[in-house]
Amino acid sequence: MNTVDPIFSDAARGDGSSGVESILDYLHDAAGFAIGIKPNVPLERALGRGALMPQNEEDALGQLKEAVAEIGCTVVRRGQSLTIVTDQDAKKQFLPLPQVPSGGNLSIRS
């Protein structure tokens, strides 16, 4: 089972609201996103980064993606849920599975 820390936990929040934290606050409060952060994400490295106050949801998502990319992480969106994971975890956990043809026969070629 995947575990994520809620964004408003002490580990995720810094002492003051700035940079990535203000973007996360905007996405949660104004845009209604549920936000989770995997425990191995070094978010504290991104929290101090300066960021402009987002103008809208798309702007906020773009700023967040840029900021977490700089620390080797990515944002996975599923509906109104955002999860911040390391790039390595994203490669392992979010690979699409092969589709089974309508005939029900799945052939594996090597």
Summary of the structure (lengths in Angstrom):
residues: 110
radius of gyration: 16.6
end to end distance: 30.3
largest distance: 57.2
contacts: 267
relative contact order: 0.17
helix: 31%
strand: 16%
